[in-house]
Amino acid sequence: MTALTPEARTNALPGLLATGWQATEGRDAIRKVWRFDDFAAAWGFMSRVALLAERMDHHPEWTNRYNIVDVTLTTHDCGGLSELDIAMARQIDRLAGSTPVANAGAPTTCEERAARR
């Protein structure tokens, strides 16, 4: 696997950035954060992405806290972004469907959920 060429980067990144992916500071990687309605929805999304990762043999760096899923993509074999990351980001966006992107804000806390009941 090789890193994206400057031309491939120019062609691919603007479209992904427009959907909420962001450059990761200090790394050649992209990152996106989703906020779901609840833990089950977040976990379901992660399960779909896990199956995609196995099919693509490319595994994201990610974290989950209740309803927040934070995904970072980079290709360690080439030390940065590759075509595989671009393809995976596009597929992950399709799996997320209409789920809103949350690039700011903390996860919903147990106290906030209890107050809404």
Buried (B, 14 or more C-beta within 10 A) or exposed (E): EEBBEEEBBEEBBEEBEEEBBBBBEEBBBBBBBBBBEEBEBBBEBBEBBEEBBEEEEBBBBBEBEBBBBBBBBBBEEBEBBBBBBBBBBBBBBEBBEEBEBBEEEEBBEEEEEEEEE
